[in-house]
């Protein structure tokens, strides 16, 4: 796991020319030079320095805390720090990882190390996904960071799945292994019967909303969404343009014709909500999404780890990292359907839900206290992963979260019928 995550980090680092290691200041991304160093610091802090009694050993390299600790380094300062150059930053990552391997060889996979190595790996996986949308945001080339595999496009799906609902346990249970604190712990909820779209919203479906003046129709937007739209001067999804009635999408530095069947991506929660009002639909709740992904008719007491069951993800089942390298048709990957015949609940795009990100009953912070608690109440929950998400990171209980105005991230959505 350590080796795979690091190989992906290095694949992004190698495609960056010298003038892109810092990049221009933006409030929504980090400078790559800082972000790559932060990944190494996180590994060192939790896998080598953090002790079982909660104390912290001194760093291997003096001064790294004031450079890379995201809890104490303000975002805007990360461009102004005296950061080590790229070669020294990569050497720091190598030094830290070698020390972790040595500790694992010396001490074995203790419960302490199992937890914190996985924490560090999954944290690196999340930053690797962030590198993808950072490259897109800056219009940088993605290089050879992703392997492109053509998906199997199956017979097109339309309409809704009828999902019976019922009582089930929302959240993770201890026996599944590593989970983040915001997934803890499973608690019983009641889900009313509902109808969920079998596929995510496609580009052609969202284009119909655009062509019908959806961005200009005040009645479709909530108050906060309308204020965002006016401030952002948004009249199209972030990376779309229309020329002579044809829609093009920007992928890194290249403009390409919009694929009508691909899942719409780079839309924020406000845009998703406005589309739903236009279509006389709604976003699913978080518990509806998890119910549809993890239960099966007649098997409400047993939860699946993935929508298709318990088999590990593969390129046949989902468009995750190592797959197509971009969004594909919403009709692809039939083998990954949920038991309720809902397609692509994993991969392709993160899916906005209607819920604010809040703690489950009895929430207790894990040692990495900055992960969840600071963001409760002001972020929206997304589920399911996207084409750039590491397959090992996901399970049906995994909760992602962004503020509702973020459309630089790799997010789309699916809809439900009105109650």
C-alpha positions as CSV (number, residue, x, y, z in Angstrom):
1,X,0.0,0.0,0.0
2,X,2.8,2.4,0.9
3,X,4.6,1.6,-2.3
4,X,1.6,2.0,-4.6
5,X,0.6,5.3,-3.1
6,X,4.1,6.7,-3.4
7,X,4.5,5.5,-7.0
8,X,1.4,7.5,-7.9
9,X,2.7,10.6,-6.1
10,X,6.0,10.4,-8.0
11,X,4.2,10.0,-11.3
12,X,2.6,13.4,-10.8
13,X,5.9,15.0,-9.6
14,X,7.7,13.8,-12.6
15,X,5.4,15.5,-15.1
16,X,5.8,18.9,-13.4
17,X,8.2,21.3,-15.2
18,X,10.2,23.6,-12.9
19,X,7.9,26.5,-13.3
20,X,4.8,24.5,-12.1
21,X,6.1,23.3,-8.8
22,X,4.6,26.3,-7.1
23,X,2.0,27.6,-9.6
24,X,-0.1,30.7,-9.1
25,X,-1.9,31.3,-5.8
26,X,-5.4,30.0,-5.6
27,X,-7.6,29.6,-2.6
28,X,-8.9,26.2,-3.8
29,X,-5.6,24.3,-4.4
30,X,-2.2,23.9,-2.8
31,X,1.2,24.6,-4.4
32,X,2.4,21.2,-5.6
33,X,5.8,21.7,-4.0
34,X,4.2,22.2,-0.6
35,X,1.6,19.5,-1.1
36,X,4.2,16.8,-2.0
37,X,6.4,17.8,1.0
38,X,3.3,17.7,3.2
39,X,2.5,14.2,2.2
40,X,6.0,13.1,3.4
41,X,5.6,15.1,6.6
42,X,2.3,13.4,7.3
43,X,3.9,9.9,6.9
44,X,6.7,10.9,9.3
45,X,4.5,12.5,11.9
46,X,2.0,9.6,12.2
47,X,4.1,6.6,11.4
48,X,7.4,7.5,13.0
49,X,6.9,10.3,15.6
50,X,3.4,9.8,17.1
51,X,3.5,7.5,20.1
52,X,0.8,5.3,21.6
53,X,0.6,7.5,24.6
54,X,-0.1,10.6,22.5
55,X,3.3,12.2,22.8
56,X,5.3,13.1,19.7
57,X,9.0,12.5,19.0
58,X,11.2,15.2,17.4
59,X,11.3,15.3,13.6
60,X,13.9,13.6,11.5
61,X,14.7,16.9,9.8
62,X,14.6,20.2,11.7
63,X,12.0,22.7,10.7
64,X,9.6,20.5,8.8
65,X,6.7,21.1,11.2
66,X,6.6,24.9,10.5
67,X,6.7,24.1,6.8
68,X,4.3,21.3,6.3
69,X,1.9,21.0,9.3
70,X,-1.4,22.0,7.6
71,X,-3.0,22.7,11.0
72,X,-0.6,25.6,11.7
73,X,0.5,26.8,8.3
74,X,-2.2,29.1,6.8
75,X,-3.1,28.3,3.2
76,X,-2.0,31.6,1.7
77,X,1.4,31.3,3.4
78,X,2.3,28.0,1.6
79,X,3.4,30.0,-1.5
80,X,5.7,32.2,0.6
81,X,7.5,29.6,2.7
82,X,11.2,28.9,2.1
83,X,10.4,25.4,0.8
84,X,13.2,23.0,-0.1
85,X,13.6,22.6,-3.9
86,X,12.0,19.7,-5.7
87,X,15.0,17.4,-5.5
88,X,15.4,17.9,-1.8
89,X,11.6,17.4,-1.3
90,X,11.6,14.1,-3.1
91,X,14.7,13.0,-1.1
92,X,12.8,13.8,2.1
93,X,9.9,11.6,1.0
94,X,12.3,8.8,0.2
95,X,14.1,9.1,3.6
96,X,10.8,9.0,5.5
97,X,9.5,6.0,3.6
98,X,12.7,4.1,4.1
99,X,12.4,4.7,7.9
100,X,8.8,3.4,7.9
101,X,9.8,0.3,6.0
102,X,12.7,-0.3,8.5
103,X,10.3,0.2,11.5
104,X,7.8,-2.3,10.0
105,X,10.6,-4.8,9.5
106,X,11.9,-4.3,13.0
107,X,8.7,-4.2,15.0
108,X,6.2,-6.0,12.7
109,X,2.7,-4.7,11.9
110,X,1.5,-3.8,15.4
111,X,-2.0,-2.6,15.9
112,X,-0.6,0.9,16.3
113,X,1.4,0.8,13.0
114,X,-1.4,-0.9,11.0
115,X,-3.7,2.0,11.9
116,X,-1.3,4.8,11.2
117,X,0.3,3.4,8.1
118,X,-3.2,3.0,6.6
119,X,-4.1,6.6,7.7
120,X,-0.9,7.9,6.0
121,X,-1.6,5.9,2.8
122,X,-5.2,7.0,2.5
123,X,-4.2,10.6,3.2
124,X,-1.7,10.3,0.3
125,X,-4.4,8.8,-1.9
126,X,-6.6,11.8,-1.2
127,X,-3.8,14.2,-2.1
128,X,-3.1,12.2,-5.3
129,X,-6.7,12.8,-6.3
130,X,-6.2,16.5,-5.5
131,X,-3.2,16.6,-7.8
132,X,-5.6,15.6,-10.6
133,X,-7.9,18.5,-10.1
134,X,-5.0,20.8,-9.4
135,X,-3.6,20.0,-12.9
136,X,-7.0,20.6,-14.4
137,X,-7.5,23.9,-12.4
138,X,-4.2,25.3,-13.6
139,X,-4.5,23.9,-17.1
140,X,-1.4,21.8,-16.8
141,X,-0.7,18.6,-18.7
142,X,-1.5,15.5,-16.8
143,X,1.4,13.5,-18.5
144,X,1.4,9.8,-18.0
145,X,0.0,9.8,-14.5
146,X,-3.1,7.7,-15.4
147,X,-3.4,4.5,-17.4
148,X,-6.2,4.8,-19.9
149,X,-8.4,1.6,-20.1
150,X,-11.4,1.6,-22.5
151,X,-14.6,0.8,-20.5
152,X,-17.2,-1.8,-21.6
153,X,-20.3,0.3,-22.6
154,X,-23.4,-1.7,-22.0
155,X,-27.0,-1.4,-23.0
156,X,-28.3,2.1,-22.0
157,X,-30.2,2.4,-18.8
158,X,-33.1,4.8,-18.2
159,X,-35.5,5.6,-15.5
160,X,-35.5,4.9,-11.8
161,X,-34.8,2.0,-9.5
162,X,-37.6,1.3,-7.0
163,X,-35.9,0.9,-3.6
164,X,-38.0,-0.5,-0.8
165,X,-36.4,1.2,2.1
166,X,-36.6,0.0,5.7
167,X,-34.5,0.1,8.8
168,X,-30.8,-0.4,8.4
169,X,-27.5,0.4,10.0
170,X,-26.0,3.6,8.6
171,X,-22.2,3.8,9.0
172,X,-19.3,1.5,9.6
173,X,-18.9,-1.3,12.1
174,X,-15.6,-2.2,13.8
175,X,-15.1,-5.5,12.0
176,X,-14.6,-3.9,8.6
177,X,-11.1,-2.7,9.5
178,X,-9.7,0.8,9.1
179,X,-12.4,3.5,8.9
180,X,-12.3,7.3,9.5
181,X,-13.9,8.8,12.6
182,X,-16.8,10.4,10.7
183,X,-17.9,6.9,9.6
184,X,-18.3,5.7,13.2
185,X,-20.3,4.1,14.3
186,X,-23.2,2.2,12.6
187,X,-26.5,3.3,14.0
188,X,-30.1,2.3,13.0
189,X,-32.0,4.6,10.7
190,X,-35.4,4.4,8.9
191,X,-35.3,4.8,5.2
192,X,-38.6,5.4,3.5
193,X,-39.2,3.8,0.0
194,X,-37.8,6.0,-2.7
195,X,-36.9,6.0,-6.4
196,X,-33.3,6.6,-7.5
197,X,-32.0,7.3,-11.0
198,X,-30.3,4.2,-12.3
199,X,-27.4,6.4,-13.7
200,X,-25.7,9.6,-12.8
201,X,-26.7,12.8,-14.7
202,X,-25.0,12.8,-18.1
203,X,-23.6,15.7,-20.0
204,X,-26.5,15.7,-22.4
205,X,-29.0,15.8,-19.6
206,X,-27.2,18.7,-18.0
207,X,-26.9,20.4,-21.4
208,X,-30.7,20.4,-21.7
209,X,-30.8,22.4,-18.4
210,X,-28.3,24.9,-19.7
211,X,-30.1,25.3,-23.1
212,X,-33.3,25.9,-21.2
213,X,-31.8,28.9,-19.4
214,X,-31.3,27.1,-16.2
215,X,-28.5,29.3,-15.0
216,X,-30.6,32.4,-15.5
217,X,-33.8,31.3,-13.9
218,X,-33.9,32.6,-10.4
219,X,-36.7,30.3,-9.3
220,X,-34.5,27.3,-9.7
221,X,-31.8,28.4,-7.3
222,X,-31.7,28.6,-3.5
223,X,-30.8,32.0,-2.1
224,X,-27.2,31.0,-1.3
225,X,-26.9,29.3,-4.7
226,X,-28.2,32.4,-6.6
227,X,-25.7,34.6,-4.8
228,X,-22.9,32.2,-5.7
229,X,-24.0,32.2,-9.3
230,X,-24.1,35.9,-9.6
231,X,-20.7,36.4,-7.8
232,X,-19.1,33.7,-10.0
233,X,-20.9,34.9,-13.1
234,X,-21.6,31.3,-13.9
235,X,-23.7,30.5,-16.9
236,X,-22.2,27.1,-17.8
237,X,-20.3,24.4,-15.9
238,X,-16.8,25.4,-15.1
239,X,-15.0,23.9,-18.1
240,X,-17.6,24.2,-20.8
241,X,-17.9,26.6,-23.7
242,X,-20.4,26.9,-26.5
243,X,-19.3,27.6,-30.1
244,X,-21.9,27.7,-32.9
245,X,-24.3,25.7,-30.8
246,X,-21.7,22.9,-30.1
247,X,-20.5,22.4,-26.5
248,X,-16.8,21.8,-25.8
249,X,-15.2,20.7,-22.6
250,X,-11.7,21.7,-21.4
251,X,-9.6,18.7,-20.3
252,X,-6.4,20.1,-18.8
253,X,-5.1,22.3,-21.7
254,X,-7.2,20.8,-24.5
255,X,-10.8,21.7,-25.6
256,X,-12.7,18.6,-26.9
257,X,-16.2,18.0,-28.0
258,X,-18.5,17.2,-25.1
259,X,-19.3,13.5,-24.8
260,X,-23.1,13.4,-24.4
261,X,-23.2,10.1,-22.5
262,X,-20.3,10.8,-20.1
263,X,-21.2,11.8,-16.5
264,X,-21.3,15.5,-16.0
265,X,-18.5,16.6,-13.7
266,X,-17.1,19.8,-12.2
267,X,-20.5,21.0,-11.0
268,X,-21.1,22.2,-7.5
269,X,-23.9,21.4,-5.0
270,X,-25.8,24.6,-6.0
271,X,-25.7,23.7,-9.7
272,X,-26.9,20.1,-8.9
273,X,-29.7,21.5,-6.7
274,X,-30.8,23.9,-9.5
275,X,-30.8,21.1,-12.0
276,X,-32.9,19.0,-9.7
277,X,-35.5,21.8,-9.4
278,X,-35.6,22.2,-13.1
279,X,-36.1,18.5,-13.6
280,X,-38.6,18.2,-10.8
281,X,-36.3,15.8,-9.0
282,X,-34.2,16.0,-5.8
283,X,-30.8,14.9,-4.6
284,X,-30.6,11.7,-2.6
285,X,-30.1,11.9,1.2
286,X,-26.9,10.4,2.5
287,X,-28.7,7.5,4.1
288,X,-30.6,6.8,0.9
289,X,-27.4,6.7,-1.1
290,X,-25.8,4.2,1.4
291,X,-28.9,2.1,1.5
292,X,-29.0,1.8,-2.3
293,X,-25.3,1.0,-2.4
294,X,-25.0,-1.5,0.5
295,X,-28.2,-3.4,0.9
296,X,-30.0,-6.0,-1.3
297,X,-33.6,-7.0,-1.5
298,X,-34.3,-9.5,1.3
299,X,-30.8,-9.0,2.9
300,X,-31.3,-5.8,5.0
301,X,-29.3,-7.1,7.9
302,X,-26.1,-7.6,5.9
303,X,-24.3,-4.7,4.3
304,X,-22.1,-5.0,1.2
305,X,-18.7,-3.4,1.3
306,X,-19.1,-2.3,-2.3
307,X,-22.3,-1.8,-4.4
308,X,-21.7,-5.0,-6.3
309,X,-20.8,-7.1,-3.3
310,X,-17.6,-7.8,-1.4
311,X,-15.2,-8.5,-4.4
312,X,-12.4,-5.9,-4.6
313,X,-12.8,-3.2,-7.2
314,X,-11.5,-3.8,-10.8
315,X,-11.7,-1.9,-14.1
316,X,-14.6,-4.1,-15.1
317,X,-16.6,-3.0,-12.0
318,X,-15.9,0.7,-11.7
319,X,-14.1,3.6,-13.3
320,X,-11.6,4.4,-10.5
321,X,-7.9,5.2,-10.6
322,X,-6.2,3.0,-13.1
323,X,-9.3,3.0,-15.3
324,X,-10.3,5.4,-18.1
325,X,-8.6,8.4,-16.7
326,X,-11.6,10.6,-17.2
327,X,-15.4,10.3,-16.9
328,X,-17.0,7.7,-19.2
329,X,-20.5,6.9,-20.3
330,X,-23.0,6.7,-17.4
331,X,-24.2,3.4,-19.0
332,X,-20.8,1.6,-18.7
333,X,-19.7,-0.9,-16.0
334,X,-22.9,-2.9,-15.7
335,X,-21.0,-5.5,-13.8
336,X,-20.7,-3.0,-10.9
337,X,-24.5,-2.5,-10.5
338,X,-25.8,-2.4,-7.0
339,X,-28.3,-5.1,-5.9
340,X,-31.1,-2.5,-6.7
341,X,-29.9,-2.2,-10.3
342,X,-28.3,1.2,-9.8
343,X,-25.2,1.8,-12.0
344,X,-21.8,3.3,-11.2
345,X,-22.4,4.1,-7.5
346,X,-18.6,3.8,-7.4
347,X,-16.3,5.6,-9.7
348,X,-16.7,8.1,-12.6
349,X,-17.8,11.1,-10.4
350,X,-18.3,11.8,-6.8
351,X,-22.0,12.3,-6.1
352,X,-23.4,15.1,-4.2
353,X,-26.1,14.3,-1.6
354,X,-28.5,16.8,-0.1
355,X,-27.1,16.5,3.5
356,X,-24.7,18.7,5.4
357,X,-21.6,16.9,6.7
358,X,-22.3,16.3,10.4
359,X,-21.1,13.7,13.0
360,X,-22.9,10.5,13.7
361,X,-24.3,9.9,17.2
362,X,-21.6,9.5,19.8
363,X,-18.9,10.9,17.6
364,X,-15.4,10.8,19.0
365,X,-12.3,12.3,17.2
366,X,-9.6,9.9,16.1
367,X,-6.0,11.1,16.8
368,X,-5.9,13.0,13.5
369,X,-8.4,15.5,14.9
370,X,-8.2,17.9,11.9
371,X,-9.7,15.4,9.5
372,X,-13.5,15.6,10.3
373,X,-14.5,17.8,13.2
374,X,-13.5,21.2,11.8
375,X,-15.7,20.8,8.8
376,X,-18.9,19.6,10.4
377,X,-21.9,21.8,9.5
378,X,-20.5,23.8,6.6
379,X,-19.7,21.1,4.0
380,X,-22.0,18.9,2.0
381,X,-21.5,15.1,1.8
382,X,-20.5,13.3,-1.4
383,X,-20.4,9.6,-1.9
384,X,-18.9,7.0,-4.3
385,X,-15.6,8.1,-5.6
386,X,-14.6,9.3,-9.0
387,X,-12.3,8.3,-11.9
388,X,-9.2,9.6,-10.0
389,X,-10.0,7.9,-6.6
390,X,-7.8,5.1,-5.4
391,X,-9.8,1.9,-5.3
392,X,-8.4,0.9,-1.9
393,X,-9.7,4.1,-0.3
394,X,-13.4,3.4,-0.8
395,X,-16.2,1.4,0.8
396,X,-19.9,2.0,0.9
397,X,-19.7,3.9,4.2
398,X,-16.9,6.3,3.1
399,X,-17.9,10.0,3.4
400,X,-16.4,12.7,1.3
401,X,-17.2,16.4,1.9
402,X,-16.8,19.8,0.2
403,X,-18.3,23.2,0.6
404,X,-21.3,23.6,-1.7
405,X,-19.6,26.2,-3.9
406,X,-16.7,23.9,-5.0
407,X,-16.9,22.9,-8.6
408,X,-13.2,22.5,-9.3
409,X,-13.4,19.1,-7.6
410,X,-14.3,15.9,-9.5
411,X,-18.0,15.9,-8.6
412,X,-21.3,15.2,-10.3
413,X,-24.6,13.8,-9.0
414,X,-27.6,11.5,-9.5
415,X,-31.2,12.3,-8.7
416,X,-34.2,10.8,-7.0
417,X,-37.9,11.2,-7.7
418,X,-39.7,13.7,-5.6
419,X,-41.3,12.1,-2.5
